[in-house]
Amino acid sequence: MSASPRTPTAPPPHDSAPGAATTLLEAYRPGSDRFLATPRHTLLGSGIRASVPHDSRPLTLRVREALEAVRQDDGSPPVVMGCVPFAPDGVAALAVPVTVRRAGPLRADPLVALRGPETDEDGEWRIREVPSADGYAKAVAAAVERMRAGEFDKVVLARTLELTSGRELDLPSMLNRLARRDPGGYTFAVPSGPDRTLLGASPELLVSRRGGRLVANPLAGSARRSSDLAEDVRRAAALLDSPKDLHEHQVVVDAIRERLAPHCLHLDVPERPTLVRTAAMWHLSSTLTGELRDPDSTALDLASALHPTPAVCGTPTDVARQVIAESEPFDRGAYTGMVGWQGADGDGDWVVTIRCAEAEGRTLRLFAGAGVVAQSSPEAETAETGAKFRTFLSAVGASL
C-alpha cells in the first residue's frame, strides 16, 4: 500500500515571519508534543491522532498504513513523527500528531540569537559514568587488538553519563539551550517510551527525500573545537588531512553508496569530504545526492536501507553489533537510531540520533560514541567521547 507521490500530504507551508520558528521552540511541552528543527524548517506536532503499532510487519509498512488510515479518515494531510531505536527488534516511538505547526528554519529566525529561558538546574547534578573512562578505554583497546588480528574493520563504541537532579527536569529549557547553541543543526524532543523523552541536537542527516530526490549527509571523523581561533583552525586542517579519520570516513561513504545505489537512477558522491562544525566539534562530511529509481520509495524506506551506517555501528554490521553488545554495559535504546518525520507522500527527514539524552523522572542519560578502527588510540577515543558530551552538558549547566 503506498500513496501517490503527487498527493499533497506534506505539512502546510511554513510561517517564515521573524519569530515564527522560536515561537514553536518555546511552545514545546513534554508529553505528547514532538519537536524537530532542521536546516529547512521547524515542526511542532501536538497530540496523538494515531500511534504506529509494534508488531512483526516491516516498520515501513506499518508507517504507510498508519498514514493512509488517518488520511482516509478525514482527508487531511497526515505526518508521522518520532524516533526509531538502534536495535532492529526495538520498539519505535512513532505517532501521527493531531496538529502539526510548521515554521521556517531556526537559523533564519533572528530571534534565535536571543538568550533562551533560564533553568534552575545548574550545578545540582549527581553524575555517574557508565562505563568509567578507564573502562571505556580498555574496551577500545580490546577492539583495536581484535581489528589488528583481522576479525573486523570498524566498530563504534559508546559510553553514557547518568545525571540525576534533586528537582523535576526542565526539558523545555534544555531544548531551548540546545537549539540556540547550534541553530543550523537538527534539534529534537520526542517521546521515546512511557514517561521517557528523547532530546538532543544532532549534526548528522541520515537521509532526506523531496519528491524524486534524496540527500544523505554522513559524518565520520571528528576533532574537538578550541576556543582559541588559531588552534581551532589548526585542528580543522589536521582533521581534513588525517589518514585515520579519512579512512574512517571513507568506510562510511562506501557503505552508504552501496546501500543507496539500488534505489537510485544516479547517485552523486563527492571524491573527498569537507568540514562541518558544531559548537563543540569539527566533523568530516560528505553530501550524497541522487534521483530515485522508484517514486514510491519513501524517506523511511531509504533510511531503513541505510540504518545502521558504519558511522554509528561499524563494519561488517553483524560483527560490529556483536562487539557492541559485548562491550557496552547498557542498552542504547534510541541512541544511534533515527529521529524525524514523514508525510504520506513519502517526503521526510530522518536524522541520526546522536548528541542526545533520554530523560526519565529526574534522571538524564547522556550518550556519546567514537568510531574505532585499527589505528585508533584508546586515549584519543575516550577524549573524543568527552568532547561530544559537551553539547548536552552545556545545555544543562553540568561538566565532567
C-alpha positions as CSV (number, residue, x, y, z in Angstrom):
1,M,0.0,0.0,0.0
2,S,1.5,3.4,-1.0
3,A,0.3,6.9,-1.6
4,S,0.7,8.5,-5.0
5,P,3.7,10.8,-5.0
6,R,1.5,13.5,-6.4
7,T,-0.8,13.6,-3.4
8,P,-0.2,16.8,-1.4
9,T,0.4,15.3,2.1
10,A,3.3,17.3,3.4
11,P,2.8,19.8,6.2
12,P,1.2,23.1,5.2
13,P,3.5,25.9,4.0
14,H,5.7,27.1,6.8
15,D,5.4,30.5,8.5
16,S,8.6,32.4,7.7
17,A,7.8,35.5,9.7
18,P,10.5,36.6,12.2
19,G,9.9,34.8,15.5
20,A,7.8,32.0,14.0
21,A,10.4,29.3,14.5
22,T,11.4,30.4,18.0
23,T,7.7,30.6,18.9
24,L,7.4,26.9,18.1
25,L,10.5,26.1,20.1
26,E,9.2,27.9,23.1
27,A,5.7,26.3,22.7
28,Y,7.1,22.8,23.1
29,R,5.8,20.9,26.2
30,P,6.9,17.4,27.1
31,G,4.5,14.5,26.9
32,S,2.6,14.3,23.6
33,D,4.5,17.1,21.8
34,R,7.1,16.3,19.2
35,F,9.6,19.0,18.2
36,L,12.0,18.8,15.2
37,A,14.1,21.6,13.8
38,T,16.1,21.1,10.6
39,P,18.0,23.4,8.3
40,R,14.9,23.6,6.1
41,H,12.1,24.0,8.6
42,T,10.8,23.7,12.2
43,L,8.0,21.3,13.1
44,L,5.9,21.0,16.3
45,G,3.4,18.2,16.5
46,S,0.9,18.1,19.3
47,G,-1.4,15.3,20.5
48,I,-1.8,11.8,19.0
49,R,-4.2,11.0,16.2
50,A,-2.7,7.5,15.8
51,S,0.3,5.6,17.0
52,V,2.3,3.3,14.7
53,P,1.8,-0.2,16.2
54,H,4.7,-2.6,17.1
55,D,4.4,-6.0,15.5
56,S,6.2,-8.4,13.2
57,R,5.5,-6.5,10.0
58,P,8.2,-4.2,8.5
59,L,8.2,-0.7,10.1
60,T,7.9,1.0,6.7
61,L,4.7,-0.9,6.0
62,R,3.2,0.0,9.4
63,V,4.0,3.6,8.9
64,R,2.5,3.7,5.4
65,E,-0.7,2.0,6.7
66,A,-1.0,4.4,9.7
67,L,-0.7,7.4,7.5
68,E,-3.1,6.1,4.9
69,A,-5.7,5.2,7.5
70,V,-5.6,8.7,9.0
71,R,-5.8,10.4,5.7
72,Q,-8.8,8.3,4.6
73,D,-10.4,9.1,8.0
74,D,-10.8,12.9,7.2
75,G,-8.8,13.7,4.1
76,S,-6.3,15.9,5.9
77,P,-2.5,15.6,5.2
78,P,-1.0,13.5,8.0
79,V,2.6,13.4,9.1
80,V,4.3,10.8,11.3
81,M,6.9,12.0,13.8
82,G,9.1,10.3,16.3
83,C,12.1,8.0,16.8
84,V,13.4,4.6,15.8
85,P,15.8,2.6,18.1
86,F,19.2,1.3,17.3
87,A,18.2,-2.4,17.8
88,P,16.4,-3.9,14.8
89,D,13.9,-5.6,17.2
90,G,13.4,-2.4,19.3
91,V,10.1,-0.6,19.7
92,A,9.8,2.5,17.5
93,A,8.0,5.5,19.1
94,L,6.2,6.9,16.1
95,A,2.8,8.7,16.0
96,V,0.6,10.9,13.8
97,P,0.0,14.1,15.7
98,V,-3.4,15.8,15.9
99,T,-1.9,19.0,14.7
100,V,1.4,19.9,13.1
101,R,2.6,23.5,13.1
102,R,5.4,24.5,10.8
103,A,7.8,27.4,10.5
104,G,11.0,28.3,8.7
105,P,14.4,27.1,9.9
106,L,15.6,28.3,13.3
107,R,18.9,29.5,11.8
108,A,16.9,32.0,9.7
109,D,14.9,33.4,12.7
110,P,16.7,36.4,14.1
111,L,15.2,35.8,17.5
112,V,17.1,32.6,17.9
113,A,20.2,34.7,18.8
114,L,18.5,36.0,21.9
115,R,19.1,34.3,25.2
116,G,16.6,31.5,25.9
117,P,14.7,30.6,29.0
118,E,16.8,30.1,32.2
119,T,17.0,26.8,34.0
120,D,17.5,26.4,37.8
121,E,19.3,23.1,37.5
122,D,22.9,24.4,37.0
123,G,25.4,22.7,39.4
124,E,22.8,20.4,41.0
125,W,23.6,17.1,39.2
126,R,24.9,13.8,40.5
127,I,26.9,12.3,37.7
128,R,27.7,8.6,37.2
129,E,29.8,7.3,34.2
130,V,28.7,4.0,32.6
131,P,31.3,2.7,31.9
132,S,34.1,4.7,33.6
133,A,36.5,6.5,31.3
134,D,39.1,3.8,32.1
135,G,36.6,1.0,31.4
136,Y,35.8,2.6,28.1
137,A,39.5,2.9,27.1
138,K,40.0,-0.8,27.9
139,A,37.1,-1.7,25.7
140,V,38.6,0.4,22.8
141,A,42.0,-1.3,23.3
142,A,40.4,-4.7,23.2
143,A,38.5,-3.8,20.0
144,V,41.7,-2.4,18.4
145,E,43.6,-5.7,19.2
146,R,40.8,-7.7,17.5
147,M,40.8,-5.5,14.4
148,R,44.5,-5.8,14.1
149,A,44.1,-9.5,14.2
150,G,41.7,-9.2,11.2
151,E,38.3,-10.0,12.9
152,F,36.5,-6.9,11.6
153,D,37.2,-3.4,10.2
154,K,35.4,-0.9,12.5
155,V,33.2,-0.6,15.5
156,V,31.5,2.4,17.1
157,L,31.7,2.1,20.9
158,A,29.7,4.4,23.2
159,R,29.5,5.3,26.9
160,T,26.9,7.1,28.9
161,L,26.6,9.7,31.7
162,E,23.7,9.3,34.1
163,L,22.8,12.7,35.5
164,T,20.4,12.8,38.4
165,S,18.8,16.0,39.7
166,G,17.2,16.9,43.0
167,R,14.3,18.5,41.3
168,E,12.0,17.9,38.3
169,L,13.7,18.3,34.9
170,D,13.1,21.4,32.9
171,L,13.0,19.8,29.4
172,P,11.7,22.9,27.5
173,S,14.7,25.0,28.8
174,M,17.2,22.2,27.9
175,L,15.7,22.1,24.4
176,N,15.9,25.9,24.1
177,R,19.6,25.8,25.0
178,L,20.4,23.0,22.6
179,A,18.6,24.7,19.7
180,R,20.1,28.2,20.3
181,R,23.6,26.8,20.7
182,D,23.5,25.1,17.2
183,P,20.5,26.5,15.3
184,G,21.8,25.3,12.0
185,G,21.7,21.6,13.0
186,Y,18.9,19.1,13.8
187,T,17.3,19.7,17.2
188,F,14.7,17.3,18.5
189,A,12.5,16.4,21.5
190,V,10.1,13.5,21.1
191,P,8.6,10.8,23.4
192,S,10.7,7.6,23.3
193,G,8.6,5.4,25.5
194,P,6.3,5.6,28.5
195,D,7.3,8.6,30.6
196,R,10.5,9.0,28.6
197,T,11.7,11.8,26.4
198,L,14.5,11.8,23.8
199,L,16.1,15.2,23.2
200,G,19.2,16.3,21.5
201,A,21.0,18.3,18.8
202,S,22.4,16.1,16.1
203,P,24.7,17.4,13.3
204,E,24.0,14.4,11.0
205,L,21.3,13.9,8.4
206,L,20.7,10.2,7.6
207,V,18.5,10.9,4.6
208,S,16.1,13.4,3.3
209,R,13.6,12.8,0.5
210,R,11.8,15.5,-1.5
211,G,9.8,14.2,-4.5
212,G,12.2,12.1,-6.6
213,R,15.4,13.5,-5.0
214,L,17.3,12.3,-2.0
215,V,20.1,13.7,0.1
216,A,22.3,11.9,2.6
217,N,25.0,13.6,4.7
218,P,27.2,11.1,6.6
219,L,29.6,12.4,9.2
220,A,32.6,10.3,10.4
221,G,35.9,11.5,11.7
222,S,35.9,14.2,14.4
223,A,38.0,16.7,16.3
224,R,37.2,18.8,19.3
225,R,36.8,22.6,18.8
226,S,39.1,25.1,20.5
227,S,38.2,28.5,21.9
228,D,41.4,29.8,20.5
229,L,40.9,30.7,16.8
230,A,44.3,29.7,15.6
231,E,44.2,26.4,17.4
232,D,40.7,25.8,16.2
233,V,41.8,26.3,12.6
234,R,44.8,24.0,13.1
235,R,42.6,21.2,14.4
236,A,40.2,21.6,11.5
237,A,43.1,21.4,9.0
238,A,44.6,18.4,10.8
239,L,41.3,16.6,10.7
240,L,41.0,17.2,6.9
241,D,44.4,15.6,6.4
242,S,44.2,12.8,9.0
243,P,44.8,9.3,7.4
244,K,43.0,7.6,10.3
245,D,39.9,9.9,10.1
246,L,39.8,9.9,6.3
247,H,39.8,6.1,6.2
248,E,37.1,6.0,8.8
249,H,35.0,8.5,6.8
250,Q,35.5,6.6,3.5
251,V,34.3,3.3,5.1
252,V,31.0,5.1,5.9
253,V,30.6,6.8,2.5
254,D,31.3,3.5,0.6
255,A,28.7,1.7,2.7
256,I,26.1,4.4,2.1
257,R,26.8,4.4,-1.7
258,E,26.4,0.6,-1.8
259,R,23.1,0.7,0.0
260,L,21.6,3.7,-1.8
261,A,22.7,2.8,-5.4
262,P,19.9,0.2,-5.9
263,H,17.3,2.9,-5.1
264,C,18.7,5.5,-7.5
265,L,18.8,6.2,-11.2
266,H,22.0,8.0,-10.5
267,L,23.9,8.9,-7.3
268,D,26.5,11.7,-6.9
269,V,29.2,11.0,-4.4
270,P,31.9,13.6,-3.6
271,E,35.5,12.4,-4.1
272,R,36.7,14.0,-0.8
273,P,35.0,15.1,2.4
274,T,34.6,18.7,3.5
275,L,34.3,20.0,7.1
276,V,31.2,20.9,9.1
277,R,31.3,22.4,12.6
278,T,29.1,22.4,15.6
279,A,29.7,24.5,18.8
280,A,31.7,21.6,20.2
281,M,33.2,19.6,17.3
282,W,34.6,19.5,13.8
283,H,33.4,16.7,11.6
284,L,34.4,15.3,8.2
285,S,31.3,15.5,6.0
286,S,30.1,14.2,2.6
287,T,26.8,15.1,0.9
288,L,25.4,12.5,-1.4
289,T,22.6,13.3,-3.8
290,G,20.5,11.1,-6.0
291,E,17.4,10.7,-8.2
292,L,15.1,7.9,-7.1
293,R,14.5,4.9,-9.3
294,D,11.1,4.1,-7.8
295,P,8.9,7.2,-7.0
296,D,7.1,5.1,-4.3
297,S,10.4,4.8,-2.2
298,T,9.7,6.8,0.9
299,A,12.1,8.7,3.2
300,L,11.7,5.9,5.7
301,D,12.3,3.2,3.1
302,L,15.6,4.9,2.3
303,A,16.5,5.5,6.0
304,S,15.8,1.8,6.8
305,A,18.1,0.7,4.0
306,L,20.9,2.8,5.5
307,H,20.4,2.2,9.2
308,P,22.7,1.5,10.9
309,T,25.5,3.0,9.0
310,P,29.2,2.3,9.9
311,A,29.2,5.8,11.4
312,V,27.1,4.5,14.4
313,C,27.7,0.7,14.3
314,G,30.7,-0.4,12.4
315,T,31.6,-2.9,9.7
316,P,30.8,-5.7,9.0
317,T,27.5,-4.7,10.6
318,D,26.6,-8.1,12.2
319,V,30.1,-8.4,13.7
320,A,30.1,-4.8,14.9
321,R,26.7,-5.3,16.6
322,Q,28.0,-8.3,18.5
323,V,31.1,-6.4,19.6
324,I,28.9,-3.5,20.8
325,A,26.7,-6.0,22.7
326,E,29.8,-7.5,24.4
327,S,31.5,-4.1,25.1
328,E,28.8,-1.7,26.2
329,P,27.2,-2.3,29.7
330,F,23.9,-0.6,28.8
331,D,21.1,-0.7,26.3
332,R,21.4,2.1,23.6
333,G,17.7,2.4,23.2
334,A,17.0,5.3,20.8
335,Y,20.7,6.4,20.8
336,T,22.2,5.9,17.3
337,G,18.8,5.1,15.9
338,M,17.0,7.8,13.9
339,V,14.5,10.6,14.6
340,G,12.4,12.5,12.1
341,W,9.2,12.9,10.2
342,Q,7.5,11.6,7.1
343,G,4.3,12.6,5.2
344,A,2.0,10.2,3.3
345,D,3.6,11.3,0.0
346,G,6.9,9.8,1.2
347,D,8.8,13.0,1.7
348,G,10.6,13.5,5.0
349,D,13.8,13.9,7.0
350,W,15.5,11.2,9.2
351,V,18.3,12.2,11.4
352,V,21.0,10.1,13.1
353,T,20.2,10.2,16.8
354,I,23.4,11.4,18.4
355,R,24.4,14.2,20.8
356,C,21.3,13.3,22.7
357,A,20.0,12.2,26.1
358,E,16.9,10.3,27.3
359,A,15.0,11.9,30.2
360,E,13.0,9.8,32.7
361,G,11.9,11.1,36.0
362,R,14.7,13.2,37.5
363,T,17.4,11.4,35.5
364,L,19.1,12.2,32.2
365,R,21.1,9.6,30.4
366,L,23.6,11.1,28.0
367,F,25.3,9.2,25.2
368,A,28.5,9.6,23.2
369,G,30.4,7.3,21.0
370,A,33.6,7.2,18.8
371,G,34.5,5.3,15.7
372,V,37.2,2.8,16.5
373,V,39.5,1.5,13.7
374,A,42.8,-0.4,13.8
375,Q,44.7,2.9,14.0
376,S,42.7,4.2,17.0
377,S,44.2,5.3,20.3
378,P,42.1,4.4,23.4
379,E,43.1,7.7,25.0
380,A,42.1,9.7,21.9
381,E,38.7,8.0,21.5
382,T,37.9,8.5,25.2
383,A,38.8,12.2,24.9
384,E,36.5,12.3,21.8
385,T,33.5,11.0,23.7
386,G,34.2,13.5,26.5
387,A,34.2,16.3,23.9
388,K,30.9,15.1,22.4
389,F,29.3,15.1,25.8
390,R,29.9,18.8,25.9
391,T,26.9,19.5,23.6
392,F,24.4,18.3,26.1
393,L,26.3,19.1,29.3
394,S,26.4,22.8,28.3
395,A,22.6,22.7,27.9
396,V,22.1,21.6,31.5
397,G,24.9,23.5,33.2
398,A,27.0,20.4,34.1
399,S,30.5,19.3,33.4
400,L,32.7,16.2,33.8
